[in-house]
Amino acid sequence: MLRTLVLTAILVLTLSVNGWTYNQIQVTNGGTITGRVIATGNIPQDETIKVTKDSQHCGDTLPREKYVIASDGGVRYAVVLIENIKAGKSFPATPVEVDNVKCAFTPHVQVGVNGQQLTIKNNDPMLHNTHIYLNKRTVYNFALPITGMEIKKPIKKTGIMSIECDAHSWMQGYLYLNDNPYIAVTDEHGAFSLTDIPPGDYTVKIWHEGFGEKEQPVTVPANAAADLQVEFTR
């Protein structure tokens, strides 16, 4: 009987360690990670897309937005997230929004958390068919034929989702979903901020559509900020 109890206790402990869970807690002495993502070396130029349909509304060309880089090297649309954090601030209550505007997804790269609500909008006067893939498999497929139309769905996935439009083949966006709320996307200066982080040592992942992925360690102090500078070089 004692042997059975001991084995059961070991099994429960193993499941608790190996089964990934994130606990929402009140962070009273949290720190912040702030910084920038920059590109150096042979910095690629963004592409121009030729619009082949509905050009009367969308124009003849559109920027690809794969490489949106400031004059000082700041990289827009890089995703910055903390991996393998077991407890921290609450999940965001606001939905994740992606809009169809002039035959482009706005924003080009969006971030969210497993468990949030996803809202897809259409602000164009024509049909869009927003098709979202994870690992090349369909997750959502929305027809939005009416201007101002919105479709809302719960998010129950993690990973990098590809957002495409079945009605406009050039449209491309990304939705990066994390298993915890410590995720951000860089602004037009390449800047980002992750807030209310329990003090400790973490691994930060950085992902960009064109530059790829990298990881950097960071130590977050209590009630203070850690600076993280990320460089992609070609």
VEXMI-311761 format. One record per atom (N, C-alpha, C, CB): residue in one letter; x, y, z. Coordinates in steps of 0.1 Angstrom, whole numbers, padded with zeros to 4 digits, always signed. Each point is the difference from the previous one (the first is absolute). Glycine has a CB too. Example, Ala and Ser with C-alpha at 12.3 -4.5 7.8 and 13.67 -1.06 7.14 Angstrom:
REM residues 2
a+0132-0057+0078 a-0009+0012+0000 a+0009+0012+0000 a-0019-0012+0012 s+0015+0023-0019 s+0009+0011+0000 s-0008+0011+0008 s+0012-0006-0022 
***
This chain:
REM residues 234
m+0008-0012+0000 m-0008+0012+0000 m+0009+0013+0000 m-0018-0013+0012 l+0028+0013-0004 l+0009+0011+0001 l+0007+0002-0013 l+0003-0004+0024 r+0001-0007-0031 r+0007+0000-0012 r-0009+0007-0011 r+0014-0021+0006 t-0027+0017-0005 t-0010+0005-0010 t-0001+0015+0002 t-0012-0021+0000 l+0011+0026+0013 l-0001+0014+0002 l+0012+0008-0004 l-0014-0005+0019 v+0026-0001-0017 v+0012+0007-0005 v+0000+0001-0015 v+0012-0009+0021 l-0015-0002-0028 l+0000+0001-0014 l-0010+0010-0006 l+0007-0024+0000 t-0019+0024+0007 t-0010+0010-0004 t+0005+0014+0002 t-0018-0016+0006 a+0025+0019+0005 a+0005+0013+0002 a+0010+0004-0010 a-0004-0003+0024 i+0013-0006-0028 i+0010+0003-0010 i-0006+0003-0013 i+0016-0015+0012 l-0027+0007-0016 l-0007+0002-0012 l-0006+0014-0001 l-0004-0025-0001 v-0003+0029+0012 v-0006+0013+0000 v+0010+0011-0001 v-0018-0009+0014 l+0029+0008-0007 l+0011+0010-0001 l+0005+0001-0014 l+0006-0005+0024 t-0004-0007-0031 t+0005+0000-0014 t-0010+0007-0009 t+0013-0021+0005 l-0026+0018-0004 l-0009+0007-0008 l-0001+0015+0002 l-0013-0021+0000 s+0015+0025+0013 s+0000+0014+0003 s+0012+0007-0006 s-0012-0005+0021 v+0023-0001-0022 v+0012+0006-0005 v+0000+0000-0015 v+0013-0007+0020 n-0018-0004-0026 n+0001-0001-0015 n-0012+0006-0007 n+0013-0021+0003 g-0024+0022+0004 g-0012+0006-0006 g+0001+0015+0001 g-0014-0021+0006 w+0014+0028-0017 w+0002+0014+0000 w-0012+0008+0004 w+0017-0003-0017 t-0016+0011+0028 t-0011+0009+0004 t+0005+0014+0003 t-0012-0020+0009 y+0004+0030-0011 y+0003+0013+0003 y-0010+0005+0010 y+0010+0005-0023 n-0005+0000+0035 n-0008+0005+0011 n-0001+0015+0000 n+0006-0020+0013 q-0018+0026-0014 q-0002+0014+0001 q+0001+0004+0015 q-0014+0000-0022 i+0023+0009+0025 i+0002+0005+0014 i+0001+0015+0000 i+0012-0021+0006 q-0013+0027+0006 q+0002+0014+0001 q+0015+0003+0002 q-0023+0003+0011 v+0028+0004-0021 v+0014+0003+0000 v+0003+0013+0007 v+0003-0013-0021 t+0002+0013+0033 t+0002+0012+0008 t+0013+0007-0001 t-0016-0010+0016 n+0026+0002-0020 n+0014+0006-0001 n+0005-0002-0014 n+0004-0004+0024 g-0012+0004-0034 g+0004-0003-0014 g+0009+0010-0006 g-0021-0011-0002 g+0029+0005-0007 g+0009+0008-0008 g-0004+0001-0014 g+0018-0006+0015 t-0010+0013-0023 t-0003+0002-0014 t+0012-0003-0009 t-0016+0018+0007 i+0013-0023-0019 i+0010-0002-0010 i-0003+0010-0011 i+0004-0024+0005 t+0005+0034-0008 t-0002+0009-0011 t+0013-0001-0008 t-0015+0016+0014 g+0013-0012-0027 g+0011+0000-0009 g-0004+0002-0014 g+0011-0015+0015 r-0001+0012-0024 r-0003+0002-0014 r+0006-0012-0008 r+0001+0025+0003 v-0007-0028-0015 v+0005-0009-0009 v+0005+0008-0012 v-0016-0019+0007 i+0029+0016-0011 i+0006+0008-0011 i+0006-0010-0010 i+0004+0020+0015 a-0003-0014-0027 a+0007-0008-0011 a+0013+0007-0004 a-0022-0008-0008 t+0032+0001+0006 t+0013+0005-0004 t+0006-0008-0012 t+0004+0008+0024 g+0006-0002-0030 g+0006-0007-0011 g-0007+0003-0013 g+0008-0018+0015 n-0010+0008-0023 n-0007+0001-0013 n-0015-0001+0002 n+0020-0010-0012 i-0026+0022+0015 i-0014+0000+0003 i-0008-0001-0012 i+0005+0014+0020 p-0014-0024-0021 p-0008-0002-0012 p-0011+0011-0001 p+0004-0024+0002 q-0007+0026-0015 q-0011+0010-0003 q-0013-0007-0001 q+0016+0014-0012 d-0027-0007+0016 d-0013-0006+0000 d-0005-0001-0015 d-0005+0009+0023 e-0003-0019-0026 e-0005-0002-0013 e-0013+0009-0003 e+0010-0023+0000 t-0013+0025-0013 t-0012+0006-0004 t-0009-0010-0007 t+0011+0022-0002 i-0024-0023+0007 i-0009-0010-0006 i-0008+0007-0011 i-0001-0013+0022 k-0001+0006-0033 k-0009+0005-0010 k-0014-0005+0003 k+0018+0000-0017 v-0028+0009+0018 v-0014-0003+0003 v-0006-0004-0013 v-0001+0016+0019 t-0005-0028-0020 t-0006-0006-0012 t-0015+0000+0001 t+0020-0013-0004 k-0026+0018+0015 k-0015-0001+0001 k-0004+0011+0009 k+0000-0025-0003 d-0011+0031+0000 d-0006+0011+0009 d+0009+0012+0001 d-0013-0017+0012 s+0021+0020-0022 s+0010+0011+0001 s-0007+0013+0001 s+0016-0014-0013 q-0028+0015+0009 q-0007+0013+0001 q-0002+0005+0014 q-0012-0006-0021 h+0013-0004+0030 h-0001+0003+0015 h+0013-0001+0006 h-0023-0007+0001 c+0031-0003-0005 c+0012-0004+0008 c+0013+0006-0007 c-0011-0021+0007 g+0010+0027-0018 g+0011+0006-0007 g+0007-0010-0009 g+0003+0015+0019 d+0007-0011-0026 d+0007-0008-0010 d+0011-0009+0007 d-0005+0017-0018 t+0011-0011+0028 t+0010-0008+0008 t-0001+0002+0015 t+0015+0004-0020 l-0009-0013+0027 l-0001+0000+0014 l+0014-0004+0006 l-0025-0005+0000 p+0030+0009+0011 p+0012-0005+0006 p-0002-0013+0006 p+0007+0023+0005 r+0003-0032-0006 r-0001-0013+0005 r+0000+0000+0015 r+0012-0009-0020 e-0005+0018+0026 e+0001+0002+0015 e+0008-0011+0007 e-0021+0012-0001 k+0029-0020-0007 k+0008-0010+0006 k+0012+0006+0007 k-0007-0016-0018 y+0013+0027+0011 y+0011+0007+0006 y-0003+0015+0002 y+0016-0017-0011 v-0022+0020+0022 v-0003+0014+0003 v+0010+0005+0010 v-0025-0003-0004 i+0035+0010-0001 i+0012+0003+0008 i+0003+0015+0000 i+0010-0023-0005 a-0009+0029+0017 a+0002+0014+0002 a+0014+0004-0005 a-0016+0000+0019 s+0019+0013-0021 s+0012+0005-0005 s+0012-0004+0010 s-0012+0019-0011 d+0009-0021+0024 d+0011-0004+0009 d+0000-0015+0003 d-0002+0023+0010 g-0005-0030-0019 g+0001-0015+0001 g-0011-0006+0008 g+0023+0002-0002 g-0032+0005+0009 g-0011-0005+0008 g-0009-0009-0009 g+0001+0020+0015 v-0004-0032-0010 v-0008-0010-0008 v-0014+0000+0006 v+0021-0014-0005 r-0030+0017-0004 r-0015-0001+0004 r-0005-0014-0003 r-0003+0024-0006 y-0007-0028+0014 y-0007-0013-0002 y+0009-0012+0004 y-0013+0010-0018 a+0022-0008+0028 a+0007-0011+0006 a-0008-0004+0013 a+0023+0007-0009 v-0024-0020+0011 v-0007-0004+0012 v+0010-0004+0011 v-0019-0009-0015 v+0016+0014+0027 v+0008-0002+0012 v-0008-0007+0010 v+0015+0020-0005 l-0011-0032+0010 l-0008-0007+0010 l+0009-0007+0010 l-0018-0003-0016 i+0013+0001+0028 i+0006-0008+0010 i-0004-0015-0001 i+0002+0020+0016 e+0007-0029-0015 e-0003-0014-0001 e+0000-0006+0014 e+0009-0002-0023 n-0017-0009+0025 n+0000-0008+0011 n-0001+0007+0014 n+0014-0015-0014 i-0023+0025+0014 i-0003+0007+0013 i-0012-0007+0006 i+0011+0022-0008 k-0010-0026+0021 k-0011-0008+0006 k-0011+0009+0007 k+0017-0018+0002 a-0014+0030+0001 a-0009+0008+0008 a+0003+0015-0003 a-0003-0018+0018 g-0008+0026-0018 g+0002+0014-0002 g-0013+0007-0002 g+0021-0004-0011 k-0021+0015+0004 k-0012+0009+0000 k-0012-0007-0008 k+0015+0020+0001 s-0027-0014+0000 s-0011-0006-0006 s+0000+0001-0015 s-0013+0005+0021 f+0005-0014-0027 f-0002+0001-0015 f-0007+0013-0003 f-0001-0025-0002 p+0003+0031-0010 p-0007+0012-0004 p-0015-0003-0002 p+0021+0009-0010 a-0029+0001+0014 a-0015-0002-0002 a-0004+0005-0014 a-0003+0003+0025 t+0011+0006-0031 t-0004+0005-0013 t+0002-0010-0011 t+0006+0023+0008 p-0014-0023-0019 p+0002-0009-0011 p+0013+0003-0008 p-0025-0004+0000 v+0029-0006-0008 v+0010+0002-0010 v-0007+0004-0013 v+0016-0017+0011 e-0012+0028-0017 e-0007+0005-0012 e+0010+0000-0012 e-0015+0014+0014 v+0009-0019-0025 v+0007+0001-0013 v-0011+0005-0010 v+0016-0019+0005 d-0012+0030-0012 d-0009+0006-0010 d+0005-0001-0014 d-0006+0016+0018 n-0004-0016-0027 n+0003+0000-0014 n-0002+0014-0005 n-0008-0024-0003 v+0019+0031-0001 v+0000+0014-0003 v+0007+0002-0013 v-0001+0007+0024 k-0006-0003-0035 k+0006+0002-0013 k+0009-0012-0005 k+0000+0025+0005 c-0006-0036-0003 c+0006-0013-0005 c+0013-0003+0007 c-0011+0004-0022 a+0012-0001+0035 a+0011-0004+0008 a-0005-0002+0014 a+0016+0014-0014 f-0009-0023+0021 f-0003-0003+0014 f+0006+0010+0009 f-0002-0025-0005 t-0006+0031+0014 t+0004+0010+0009 t-0003-0004+0014 t-0003+0018-0017 p+0014-0020+0026 p+0014+0002-0003 p+0006-0012-0008 p+0002+0014+0021 h+0009-0012-0027 h+0006-0011-0008 h+0004-0012+0009 h+0009+0017-0016 v-0005-0014+0028 v+0003-0010+0010 v-0007+0003+0013 v+0023-0005-0010 q-0031-0004+0015 q-0007+0002+0012 q+0004-0011+0010 q-0020+0010-0013 v+0018-0007+0026 v+0004-0010+0010 v-0012-0002+0010 v+0024+0006-0002 g-0025-0018+0008 g-0010-0002+0009 g+0003-0012+0009 g-0017+0009-0016 v+0007-0013+0024 v+0002-0011+0010 v-0011-0010-0002 v+0011+0016+0016 n-0007-0029-0015 n-0010-0011+0000 n-0010+0003+0011 n+0017-0016-0008 g-0030+0017+0003 g-0011+0003+0010 g-0006+0013-0003 g+0011-0014+0017 q-0004+0023-0024 q-0006+0013-0004 q-0011-0002-0011 q+0022+0011+0006 q-0029-0001-0009 q-0010+0000-0011 q+0007+0007-0012 q-0020+0000+0016 l+0017-0006-0027 l+0005+0005-0013 l-0011+0007-0007 l+0018-0018-0002 t-0016+0031-0003 t-0009+0007-0008 t+0006+0003-0013 t-0011+0010+0021 i+0004-0015-0032 i+0004+0003-0014 i-0010+0010-0005 i+0011-0023-0003 k-0006+0034-0003 k-0008+0011-0005 k+0002+0002-0015 k+0000+0011+0022 n-0010-0005-0029 n+0001+0004-0014 n-0004+0014-0001 n-0004-0024-0008 n+0014+0033+0005 n-0003+0014-0003 n+0000+0003-0015 n+0010+0005+0023 d-0009-0015-0031 d+0000+0003-0015 d-0014-0003-0006 d+0024-0006+0000 p-0027+0013-0011 p-0013-0002-0007 p+0000-0011-0010 p-0003+0024+0003 m+0010-0035+0001 m+0000-0012-0008 m+0001-0012+0009 m+0010+0013-0020 l-0012-0025+0014 l+0002-0013+0007 l+0014-0002+0004 l-0020-0009-0012 h+0022+0005+0024 h+0013-0006+0005 h-0003-0013+0006 h+0010+0022+0004 n-0001-0032-0007 n-0002-0013+0006 n+0013-0003+0008 n-0015-0008-0019 t+0014+0011+0032 t+0012-0001+0009 t+0002-0015+0004 t-0004+0024+0009 h+0015-0029-0013 h+0004-0014+0002 h+0012-0001+0009 h-0010-0007-0023 i+0009+0001+0034 i+0010-0001+0010 i+0005-0014+0002 i-0009+0020+0012 y+0023-0022-0014 y+0006-0013+0001 y+0010-0001+0011 y-0003-0002-0024 l+0004-0010+0030 l+0010-0003+0009 l+0007-0013-0005 l-0012+0011+0020 n+0025-0010-0023 n+0007-0012-0005 n-0007-0005-0013 n+0008-0006+0023 k-0012+0016-0031 k-0006-0003-0013 k-0014-0006+0001 k+0023-0002-0010 r-0029+0001+0022 r-0013-0005+0001 r-0010+0011+0004 r+0010-0022+0007 t-0022+0021-0012 t-0010+0010+0002 t-0004+0001+0015 t-0008-0003-0024 v+0008+0014+0030 v-0005+0003+0013 v-0013+0007-0001 v+0023+0000+0010 y-0024+0011-0018 y-0012+0007-0002 y-0001+0004-0015 y+0001+0009+0024 n-0013-0008-0029 n-0002+0004-0014 n-0013+0009+0000 n+0011-0021-0009 f-0009+0034+0008 f-0011+0009+0001 f-0003+0007-0013 f+0005+0003+0025 a-0018-0003-0029 a-0004+0009-0011 a-0006+0012+0006 a-0005-0020-0015 l+0010+0032+0010 l-0004+0013+0005 l-0005+0008-0013 l+0016-0001+0021 p-0028+0000-0025 p-0004+0006-0013 p-0005+0015+0002 p-0006-0022-0008 i+0004+0026+0021 i-0006+0013+0002 i+0009+0010+0007 i-0022-0012+0001 t+0022+0024-0005 t+0008+0010+0007 t-0004+0002+0014 t+0003+0012-0022 g+0007-0012+0031 g-0003+0002+0014 g-0004-0014+0007 g-0008+0023-0005 m+0009-0033-0002 m-0003-0014+0006 m+0011-0004+0010 m-0013-0006-0021 e+0009+0000+0032 e+0009-0006+0009 e-0004-0014+0004 e+0004+0023+0009 i+0006-0032-0008 i-0002-0013+0005 i+0009-0003+0012 i-0005-0008-0024 k-0001+0003+0034 k+0008-0003+0013 k+0000-0014+0003 k-0007+0022+0009 k+0019-0027-0005 k+0002-0014+0003 k+0010-0001+0012 k-0005-0007-0024 p+0003-0003+0032 p+0010-0002+0011 p+0013-0006-0006 p-0018-0003+0017 i+0029+0007-0011 i+0013-0005-0003 i+0004-0012+0008 i+0008+0022-0007 k-0005-0034+0001 k+0003-0012+0008 k+0013-0006-0006 k-0025-0004+0005 k+0034+0012-0009 k+0012-0005-0006 k+0012+0008+0004 k-0013-0008-0020 t+0025+0003+0019 t+0012+0008+0001 t+0009-0003-0012 t-0001-0001+0025 g+0010+0011-0028 g+0009-0001-0011 g-0002+0011-0010 g+0000-0024+0003 i+0007+0023-0014 i+0000+0010-0011 i-0010-0003-0010 i+0024+0005+0004 m-0034+0003-0005 m-0011-0003-0010 m+0002+0009-0012 m-0016-0006+0019 s+0014+0001-0030 s+0001+0007-0013 s-0014+0005-0004 s+0020-0014-0007 i-0022+0027+0005 i-0013+0005-0004 i+0000+0004-0015 i-0003+0009+0024 e-0006-0015-0031 e-0001+0002-0015 e-0014+0003-0004 e+0019-0015-0003 c-0020+0020-0009 c-0014+0003-0005 c-0002-0008-0013 c+0001+0023+0010 d-0011-0031-0010 d-0003-0009-0012 d-0005+0009-0012 d-0006-0019+0015 a+0002+0031-0012 a-0005+0009-0011 a+0011+0009-0006 a-0022-0001+0011 h+0033+0003-0003 h+0011+0008-0005 h+0013-0007+0004 h-0014+0021+0003 s+0020-0027-0013 s+0011-0010+0002 s+0012+0007+0006 s-0008-0013-0019 w+0010+0026+0018 w+0012+0006+0005 w+0000+0004+0015 w+0003+0009-0023 m-0015-0010+0028 m-0002+0004+0014 m+0007-0010+0010 m-0022+0012-0006 q+0030-0007+0015 q+0007-0008+0009 q+0002+0007+0014 q+0012-0012-0020 g-0015+0005+0030 g+0002+0005+0014 g+0004-0011+0009 g-0016+0019-0004 y+0018-0016+0017 y+0004-0010+0009 y-0006+0003+0014 y+0021-0004-0012 l-0025-0007+0019 l-0005+0001+0013 l+0008-0009+0009 l-0024+0006-0009 y+0031-0001+0018 y+0009-0008+0009 y-0007-0001+0013 y+0021+0007-0011 l-0025-0019+0015 l-0007-0003+0012 l+0009-0007+0011 l-0022-0001-0014 n+0022+0007+0026 n+0009-0006+0010 n-0009-0007+0011 n+0017+0019-0004 d-0010-0027+0012 d-0008-0006+0011 d+0001+0008+0013 d+0005-0022-0010 n+0000+0034+0010 n+0000+0009+0011 n-0001+0014-0005 n+0014-0016+0014 p-0017+0026-0006 p-0003+0013-0005 p+0013+0009-0002 p-0022-0002+0011 y+0033-0004-0010 y+0013+0008-0002 y+0004-0001-0014 y+0007-0004+0024 i-0013+0012-0033 i+0003+0000-0014 i-0004+0014-0005 i-0005-0025-0003 a+0014+0030-0006 a-0002+0013-0006 a+0005+0000-0014 a+0002+0011+0022 v-0006-0001-0030 v+0005+0002-0014 v+0007+0014+0000 v-0018-0016-0010 t+0029+0017+0003 t+0007+0012+0000 t-0007+0011-0009 t+0021-0013+0003 d-0019+0026+0001 d-0006+0011-0007 d+0008+0004-0011 d-0011+0007+0021 e+0008+0005-0027 e+0007+0005-0012 e+0015+0004+0003 e-0022+0008-0008 h+0025-0007+0021 h+0014+0003+0004 h+0008-0013+0004 h-0008+0023+0008 g+0001-0034-0008 g+0006-0013+0004 g-0001-0002+0015 g+0015+0002-0019 a-0023+0007+0026 a+0000-0001+0015 a-0011-0009+0004 a+0008+0023+0001 f-0006-0028+0012 f-0010-0009+0006 f+0001+0001+0015 f+0001-0016-0020 s-0012+0011+0027 s+0000+0000+0014 s-0008-0012+0005 s+0003+0026+0001 l+0002-0033+0009 l-0007-0011+0007 l-0001+0005+0015 l+0008-0019-0017 t-0020+0019+0022 t-0002+0006+0014 t-0005-0010+0010 t-0004+0022-0011 d+0006-0019+0024 d-0006-0008+0011 d+0005-0014+0000 d-0020+0014-0001 i+0034-0015-0001 i+0006-0013+0000 i+0005-0004+0014 i+0006+0003-0024 p-0009-0014+0029 p+0006-0004+0013 p+0016+0000-0001 p-0021-0014+0006 p+0028+0019+0004 p+0014+0000+0000 p+0006-0014-0003 p+0000+0020+0015 g+0011-0020-0023 g+0006-0013-0002 g+0008-0001-0013 g-0018-0010+0013 d+0023-0001-0017 d+0007-0003-0012 d-0009-0006-0010 d+0022-0002+0013 y-0021+0007-0026 y-0009-0004-0010 y+0007-0002-0013 y-0019+0011+0011 t+0013-0018-0020 t+0004-0001-0014 t-0010+0007-0009 t+0012-0022+0004 v-0007+0032-0011 v-0009+0008-0009 v+0002-0005-0014 v+0001+0020+0016 k-0012-0023-0023 k+0001-0003-0014 k-0004+0012-0009 k-0005-0024+0005 i+0012+0025-0016 i-0003+0011-0009 i-0002-0007-0014 i+0014+0018+0013 w-0025-0014-0019 w-0004-0006-0013 w-0003+0011-0010 w-0009-0021+0011 h+0014+0020-0023 h-0003+0009-0011 h-0002-0007-0013 h+0013+0018+0011 e-0023-0014-0018 e-0004-0007-0013 e+0012-0002-0009 e-0022+0010+0002 g+0031+0000-0003 g+0011-0001-0010 g+0013-0004+0007 g-0011+0016-0014 f+0014-0011+0026 f+0013-0003+0006 f+0000-0013+0008 f+0003+0024+0002 g-0014-0030+0001 g-0001-0013+0007 g-0001+0002+0015 g+0014-0010-0018 e-0008+0000+0025 e-0001+0000+0015 e+0013+0001+0007 e-0020-0014-0003 k+0020+0019+0015 k+0012-0001+0009 k-0005+0001+0014 k+0015+0010-0017 e-0007-0015+0027 e-0003+0001+0014 e+0011+0007+0007 e-0013-0022-0002 q+0009+0029+0013 q+0009+0007+0008 q-0004-0001+0015 q+0005+0016-0019 p+0005-0018+0028 p-0004-0001+0014 p-0001+0014+0006 p+0012-0022+0002 v-0020+0024+0008 v-0002+0013+0007 v-0004-0003+0014 v-0007+0011-0022 t+0013-0002+0031 t-0004-0001+0014 t-0009+0012+0003 t+0022-0012+0006 v-0034+0010-0001 v-0009+0010+0003 v+0001+0004+0015 v-0016-0008-0018 p+0019+0020+0022 p+0001+0004+0014 p-0014+0004+0005 p+0023+0008-0004 a-0024-0008+0017 a-0013+0004+0006 a-0002+0015-0001 a+0002-0019+0016 n-0014+0023-0020 n-0003+0014+0000 n+0009+0009-0008 n-0010-0003+0022 a+0016-0003-0033 a+0009+0007-0008 a+0000-0006-0014 a+0015+0006+0020 a-0007+0000-0029 a+0000-0004-0014 a+0013-0006-0004 a-0016+0018-0005 a+0015-0028-0004 a+0011-0006-0006 a+0000+0004-0015 a+0000-0020+0016 d+0012+0024-0021 d+0001+0004-0013 d+0005-0012-0009 d+0005+0024+0007 l-0012-0025-0018 l+0003-0011-0009 l+0001+0005-0015 l-0012-0017+0015 q+0024+0017-0020 q+0003+0004-0014 q+0002-0012-0008 q+0010+0022+0008 v-0017-0023-0019 v+0000-0012-0009 v+0005+0005-0013 v-0019-0012+0012 e+0028+0004-0018 e+0006+0004-0013 e-0001-0012-0010 e+0016+0017+0012 f-0022-0014-0023 f+0001-0009-0011 f+0010+0005-0010 f-0024-0007+0003 t+0034-0001-0007 t+0010+0004-0009 t+0001-0009-0012 t+0013+0008+0019 r-0011-0001-0031 r+0001-0008-0012 r+0013+0005-0007 r-0025-0002-0002 
***
